[in-house]
Amino acid sequence: MADVKEALVPDIGGNAVPVIEIMVKVGDRVEKDQSLVTLESDKATMEVPAPFAGTIKEVKVKVGDEVNEGSVIALVEADGAAEAKPAAEAPKAEAAAPAPAPAAAPAPAPAKAAASADGTKEVRVPDIGGSAVPVIEIMVKVGDTVAKDQSLLTLESDKATMEIPAPFAGVVKELKVKVGDEVSQDAVIALIEAEGEAAPAAPAAAPAAAPAPAVSEAPKRVEAAAPAPARASTDAGGPRTPPVSFDASVVMPEQVPYASPAVRAFARELGVDVSQVKGTGRGGRIQRDDVAGWVKHALASGARPVEGGAIAVGGGLNLLPWPKVDFSKFGEIEEKPLSRIQKISGANLARNWAMIPHVTQHDEADITELEAFRKKLGEENKDLKVTPLVFQIKAVVAALKKFPQFNASLDVTGEKLTLKKYFHIGIAVDTPDGLVVPVIRDADKKGLLDLAAELGEISKKARDKKLTANDMSGGCFSISSLGGIGGTAFTPIVNAPEVAILGVSKAQMKPVWNGKEFAPRLMLPLSLSYDHRVIDGALAARFAVFLANQLGDIRRLLL
């Protein structure tokens, strides 16, 4: 029978450390080793995993609380009683792997044993839990003077980001690793010419590190490392030294951004390059809200220039600079500025194409009977232009009711879908100044003749440049018809924040097998583009088939 057990903080090196992120809430179902909270010491960011699977009954900490080894993080209703006994021990056994980075920093044993005659010593990786982890940042270069406990490089495991400090003061003579290398315990990461044999000893560390601030190449890092001797008094039972305060943009210029593994994973899911995100947390730390805010801004602004002339589109997609060519060298030219509408629509189309994973489903509708009825309707209403588009609007409304996922919008985080209960249809209208998309509202409540009248009015407003912002907002689904021009198929671009658009090409008379013989039928090509994050291929095919059936039998439009 399931019982409630405590999830405890594992061995984190002796000092209390702050909670910087709560990754679960009451009622959440967690798996064994799923991260519960993120802690941050002076030298490492570490995630504390669940020691067993179960359901969160109570969270005992909040962001900003400081916790020690053995502190209760949460109460978890375990899936089974079999794990009850090791519940308190599991976090120490399984989650302690990332923690040794801060604890091991003061004096890695291999460094002492590898001293050479000229005082150059090897700096080795301390105990990091057994598995090889990648180097994500090199924080020094050859020739730098470093102080004892100054960070040399940053490693990132699945559960923690940790910095490896210098075990003694000196000058970096050689770096043995580069960004991307994977290292394990005892791997040599650098050769440092020690300032003296007494440098590794704790009593001599303070005077040895004192001259370092005068070195122009690394003043900020020496300053950050200065409080290191005070931590010894903490181990002896004295008051805890506050966390070192630093500006990440100064300490780590042009390096891997300051963010936890969880935030990095979140950014990867959204396709965001975290180097472009400004952190608002302590020391410039990038938080989850910073990533979401960056995406929201990118969606609002579309493509934007970044350093070096590249273009950042949406989630950090860096494109090559636009080619600059002097076309006059090849012949006579004429320059013509784009219209305001072309500039606006061009930016929107570029954003939509770059950020929405498009797929286009093609189909055909037999509109032989529909076309005959349309012509008859036009003859009876000579003062009204009844176009094929009014039938397409009615068919689309019926399809949206049948498949509500098409009448939706995805939010900027990509995690929530808004389903709409109204049916406003956008109609792409070609004008001399460019493409505009006015919206016909509540198309489900209007008959064919009402739609024909409104379509005529709104098209005239578009050509006369009298459309307002309200005329072009609130659309659920768009139709782009090239039937009056030609073509057999095309790929229309989804009009964000909608999730689908219908492209209509020119109808053609084709021989169609009716079961006994080939008969001439008027076939209308349909091109349905959709956002593959929201709609899968099977659903799109069903939507297109349903739409074709609606247009193939006009009686269905009355249902």
N, C-alpha and C positions, 0 to 999 in steps of 0.2 A: 504494500500500500504506500502511495506517495506521501512524503513528509516534507516539512519546510526546514531548509538548512541554510547556514550562513555561507556567503561567498566572501572570503577574506583577502586582504592585501598580502601578496607574497613578500619575500625578502627583497627590499628595494635599497639596501645599503646603509640602513641605520637612521637616516635623517627623515623627518617629516617632509612630505612633498605635496604640492597643491594638486587638486583635481581640476583639470582644465576642460574636460568634456564628459558628459554623460551620454552613453550611446544606446541606452535602453530605457524603457519606461514601464510602469506597473501594468501588468497584463500581457507583456511581450513574451512570446515563446522563444527561448534561446537554446542553442545547441552547445554541446561540450566544446570548449575552447573558443566560443564566440566572444568577442570583446564586449566588456561591460562599461568600463570607464577608461579615460586616458589620464595618466599622471605625467608630471613634468618636473624633473630634477634640474640641477644646474647643468648637467651634462647629457641628459638623455630624455627623450619622450618615450613613454612605454604604455602599452595598452594592457589592462588586466583582464584575462579571459575567464569565462565561466568554468568552474571546476567540474561541472556536470550539466546535463541537459535538464530543462524544466521550464517553469513559468515564474516570471518575476512577481513576487507578492508585495515587496516593499523595497524602495531604494533608500539607503541609509545615509547617503552623502549628497551634496550638491556642489555645483561648480564653485570653486574658491576655497572649499574645505581643504585642510591639510590632514593627511593620513600617514600612518606608520605601518610597519609590518604587523599583521594581525588585526588591523582595523576592519570592521564589518562594512562591506560595500553594499550588499543587498541580501534580502531574504529570498531564497529561490525554492519553490515547491518542486522537488526533484521528481523525475519520471518514475523512479523505482527506489526501493529501500536498500538495494544492494550496494549503492554507492554512499550510503549514509556515513559509514565509518570513516572513510578517507576524505570526507567533505572538507574538513578544515585543513588537511594536509595537501590536498590536490593543488591548490593555487601555488604553494611553495614549490612543489615538485615540478609542475608543468609550466607555470607562468614566470618563473624566476629567470628564465633564459635571457631576456633582454636586459635585466637589471644589473648584471655585473659590470657594465660599461663604466658607470660612475664609481662603483666601489673599487674596481681594479685599476683606476687611473693613477693613484699615487705612486706605485712602484712595480711595474711589470717585471717579474723576476728575470726573464731572458735578457733584458737590456743590460743588467749588471754582469752577466756571465760572458757577454760578447764584446767587452771592451777591448780595444786594440791599443798598441803602444802609444799612438799619438792622441789618445783620448777619445777617439771616435767610437761611438757605441750604437748598437742596433736597438731600434724601438720596435717592439713586437705587439701583436694584437693580444689583449688580455682574454680571459675566459668569456666567450660570448654565447655559450650554450651548445657548442659542438658543431652546428651546421655552418656552412660557408654562407656569407652574406655579402651583398655588393657594396662597393664604395660609391657613394653618390656625390661626394664633395671632397676636394682637396683644399685645405684652408691655409696652407703655407706653400712657399716655393723655396728652391735652393738659394741659400744665402741669407734667408731670414733668421733673425735672432729670436728665439722663443724662450719664454719663461716656463718654469715648472708648472705643470697642470694646464698650460695653454693648449687649446684644441688643435690637433693636427689634421684630422680628417673626420668625416661623418660616414657611418655605416647605417644601412636600413634593412632590417629584417621584416618578416611579415607582420610582426607585432610591435616593433619599436624602432625609433630612430635614435642612434647613440653616437656621441662624439668620443674619439679616442684622444686622450690628453698626453702631453709630453711628460715622461717620468722624471725629467731633470731639465735644467736650463742649458742653453747652448745655441750653436749655429747649425742650421740644416745643411748638411753636405750633399745628401743624395736622397731622392724619393724613389721608393721601390715599387710603388703602385700608381695606378691612374684611375680616373673615374670609369666605372663599369667593371673593374676587376672584382672578383670574388675572393674573400679572404677568410681564413679560419683562425682559431686560437694558435698563437705563437708565430703566425706569419710575420715576416719582417716588412715594416711599412716605411721606415726611413732610417738613415744614418745621421746621427747628430754628434757634432764635436762638443763634448761637455765642457763647461767652463772650469771645472775642477773636479777632482775625485770626490770632494765633499758635496758636490752638487746634488746627488740623489738623496742625501740624508736630510731628514726633515728640519733639524736645527739650522743647517746652512742654506736651506732653500730660500729663506726670506732675503738675506743679504745678496745672494747670487742673483735674485730676480730684480733687485732694486734698480740697477742701471738700465734695465730693458726699456723703460718708458722713453728714454732719450733716443732710441732707434727710430728713425723716421718712417721705416717701412711697415711697422706693425704696432703703432702706439695703442690702438684701440684694443687689440687682442691682449696685450700685456696688461692693460688696465682691467680687462675683464677677468684675467687670471689672478690678479693681486689678492683677492679675498681668500685664495686657496688655503694659506696657513691657518686661517681662522676656523676652517672646518675640523682641524685636528682637535680644537677645544670642544667642539660639539661631540666628537666621538668619546671624549673624556668625561662627558656628562654636563658640559657647560651649555650656555644658551645657544640656540640655533642661529646661525648666520642667515640673514634674509637672502633669497635667491639673487644671483648676480643680475643687475639690470644692464641691458645693452640694446643697441639699435641694430636690428638684423641687417638693414641695408648698408650699415657701415662695417659691421663685423664680417659679413659674407657678401661683398660686392661681386656681382656677376657669377654667383654660385647658385646651387640648387635652392629654391625658395624654402622658407621656414614654415613647414606644415607637417601635421601628423600623418601617419600612414592612412588613417581613415579618411582624412580630408583629401589626400592625394588620390585615393581610390575613388572618392566621390567625383573629383575633378576629371579623372580618366573616364568615368561613366558618361559624363556630359561632353567629353571631347575638349576639355579646357586645358590650355597650357598654363600651369600655375605660375610660371615666371611672369605672366602678364597680369596677375592678380595682386592687388595691394592688400596686405594684411592689416587688420584693425585690432588684432589681439596683442597681448603683452609682448614687447620686443619686436613688433611687426609680424607676429605669427598670423598665418593665413587660416581663417576659420571657415566652417561650412557656409555660413551666411555670406562671407566675402565671395566665395565661388558662385553661389546662386545670384548674388547681386551683379557680378561681372557678366553672367549670362544674360540677365535681364537687360543690362545696359547694351550689350552687344546686339540683342534682338531689336532693341529700340533704334539703334543707330546704324545697323547694317554694316557694310564693309567699312574699314577704317585703316589709315596708314599707320605703320609701326616703324621702328628703327630700321634703317638700311633701305627704305623704300619698298619693303614688302607690304603685303596687304593682309591684315588679320580679319578673317571673316568668321563671325559667330564664335564657335568654341575653339579659338586658337588655331585655325587653319591658315598657315602662312603660305601665301602664294608668291611666285616670282614677280618682280616688278613688271609693269606693263611695258612692252617694247617701245622705244622711241625711235622713229624712223623719219628721215627727211625725204618724203615722197616726191618733192619737187625735183630731186636729182634724177628721177626716172621719167619725168614727163610733166605735162601741164596738170595743175590741180586747182580745185576750188574748195575753200573751207566754208562750212555751213554750221552754225551753232545748233545744238539740240534745243528743242522746245522745253518749256518748263515741265510739261506733262511727261515728255520723254525722259527727262532727267530723274523725275520722281519715280516713275514706273520702272525705269532701268535699274535704279538702286534697289527697289523692292524685289524685282525679279531676280537680280543677282543674289540677294540675301536668301530668298526662298529656294532658289536652285541649289545654293551651297549648303544650306542648313537642313533641308528636308530630303530624306532618302526617297526619291521618286521611283515609282514603278508605274508603267502604263499598260492597262488591259484593253485589248482591241476586240471589237465585236461588230456585228451588223444587225440592223433591224429591217424587217420587211414592211415598208410603209406604203405599199401599193394602195390598199384601201384607205389609209389615212390621207394620202395625197388627193384621192378622188373626193373624199368628204371635205377636205380643206378648200378645194376649188369651188365646190358647190356652196360652201358656207360663204366664200368670198363673193360669189355671184348674188347671194341673197342680202349681203351687207356691203353694197358698193362704196359706201362712205367710210368703210373701215378696212384696213389692210390686215388680213388674217395670214400670218406667216407660219411656216413650220415650227418656229421657235416657241409659239404659245403651247403647242402640243408637247414639245420637249419639256417645257416648264412643268406642265401637269404630270407628265410621266416621272420626272425627277422627284417631285413632291411625293408621289406614291411610293417611289423607291426609298426615299429618306424615312418615310413612316415604317416601311417594312424592315429597313436596316438602319436603326437609329445611330449606330456607331459612325456613320458617314455624316450625320448632323451634329458634329461635335468639334471641340477645339482642345488642343493639348497645351498645358500651361508651360511657363518658361523653364521649369525644373525638369520637365519630361516625366513627371510622376503622377499627374492628375489630369483626368479627362472631364471636360465640361460638356454634358449632353444637353442639347437645346430642345425646347418644346414648341418652338415657333419655326416658321418656314419662310425665310427671306432669301430670295434667289438673286445672285449677282449675274448680270448679263454684260459680257465684254462687247463694247461698242467701238468700232474703228472710226476715228475722227481725223481731220487733216493734221491736227497737232499731236496725235498719238492715241494710244489705247487707254480707254477709261472703263470702269466697271460700276455703273449705277446698279442699285438694288431695288428689286420689286418686293415689297413687304407683304407678308401674309398671303402668299401665293396660293395656299391651300384653301383660302376662303373666297377665291375669285373664280368665275367661270371663264370659258375660252374667250368670249367676246370682251369681257372686262379686262382680261390680260392683254388682248390685242390692242385695246384702246390705251392702256397704261404704257405698254411697250412702245407704241408710236409716240406718245408724249415724252417719255423719258429719253428716247433716242434723239428726238428733236432738240431737247434741252442740252444733250451732250454735244451735238453738232454746233449749237449756237453758243457754246461755252457758258451755259447758265446753270450747270450742275453745282449744287452746294455740297459741303462736307457730309451733311445728313443724308443726301441722296446716294452717297457712296459708302455708307457705313452700315454695320450690322448684318452683313451677309452670312449665310450658313453654308452655301454651296454655289459654285459659279459654273456658267455655261459659256464656252467660247465656240461660236459657230462660224465656220468658213464655207458653209454650204453654198452660199451665193457666189463664191469665187472659184473653188476647185480643190483638187487634192483628194487623196485616198485615205490618208491617216496622218496623224502628227502626235506630238507629245506636249500637251498643254502643261504649264507650270502651275502648281498648286498655289492658290492665293492665301497666304498665311493671314490669320490663324486658322483658316479652314483646313480640312484634312483631305479634300478631294475636289476635282474639277472635271467637267465633261467637255471633251472636244468633239465637234461635229463636222464632218467633211461633206463633200458634194455627193448627193444620191446618184446612183447609176443603175441603169437597167441591166439585169444579169439573168442568165438562164439558171433556174433553181429547180432541182428535182422534187416533184411533189408526190412521189411514190409510184407514179405510172409513167411520167414523162417529164422532160424539162420544159418549164413554162417561164415566160418573161416576168420578172418581178423587179420592182423598184427597191433597191437595197441602200440603206443609209449607213455609212461607216461611223462607228462610235469609238472614241478614244478616251478611256477613263484613267486619269492620273491620280495617284493617291499616296498619302504619307504612310510608308511601310512601318513606321513605329507604332501606328494606331491600327492599321488595316492590313491583314495578311492576304495572300494571293487568292485563297479559296473564297474568302468573303467578297473580294473585289469581283471575282468571276461570277458569283451568284448575283451581285448587284447589277452587273452589266447584262446578264441573261434576263433578269427580271425587267430591267429597263427596256430591253429589246422586245420582250413580250408585250409590255404595256403599249409601245408604239406600233406593234404589229397588229393589235386588235384594239381599236379605239373604244370599244364597249367597256374594256377594262378600266379606262380612265374615269368612268362614271361610278365605279365601285368605291 
